[in-house]
Amino acid sequence: MGKWLKCTIGKGMFSDEVTATIKFGGESLAVFVPRSYVEETPQPRVKVRAFVEGGKAFVVLPDESQTSVRVDPTDLQPA
């Protein structure tokens, strides 16, 4: 299911991408994502595929590797 995930946005290597940095489990991860998957206002967020079950949330990021990480369910917002 498509959701928005809170993140921090930075410059990408190319004009059509940005760096999305997400926080999870006390760590952070930065990945390059297409600019079309990002909203910068009112707060930065990236469109992800999310799966929530039993109070645990997992997302698949829209980066080249389709990175999958467990995140805090409160960092997800409806798409």
N, C-alpha and C positions, 0 to 999 in steps of 0.2 A: 504494500500500500504506500502511496506517495505521501511524504510528510516533509515539513521544513525542520531543519536542525540548526540550532543556534551555533554560531561560529564567529571567528574573526577573519576579516578579509584583507589580503595583501596583494601586491602586484604579482602577476604571473610572468612567465618568460616571453609570452607572445601576447599580442593585443586582444586575442579572443579567449584568453583564460585568466584566471586569478588563482591566488593561493588561498585555500580555505584551511584554517586551523581550528580543529575541534579539541575539546577537552573531554577526557573519559578516564575514570578510575584514578584520578590524581596525575594523569599523564596528558600530554598533548600530541597531536599528530597533524602535520601540514601536508596537504596534497594539492596538486594542480587540478582544477576543475574548469569546465567550460563556463564562460561568463554567463551564458544563457540559463545556467542552473542556480544562479545566485541573485538574491535580493539584498540590497545594502541598506534600505530604509523600510520601516522605522528602526529596525535593528538588523544587523547582518545575519543572514541565514542561507543555507544551501539546501536544495531539493535533493532528497534521498529516498531510497526504498527502505521502509522500516517494518520491523516485525516485533510485536509486543506480545509476550506470553508470560503469565505467572509473575507479573511485575518486573520482568526483565525486558529490556529493549535492545535490539540489534539493528544496525543500519548498514546498507551497502552504499558507499560513496560513489559519486559519478566521475571518479578519476579513471585513468587508463587501465589500472589494475582491478577496478571494481572492489576496492578495499572494504572489508567487513569488520566492524568493531562493535563492542557493546557500549552503550551510552546510557546516561541517566534519562529515564522516560520523561522527566520534567523539561528536558532540553528539546523535546519534539513538539511541534505545533501542526495543526491540521493544514493540509494543502488547499 
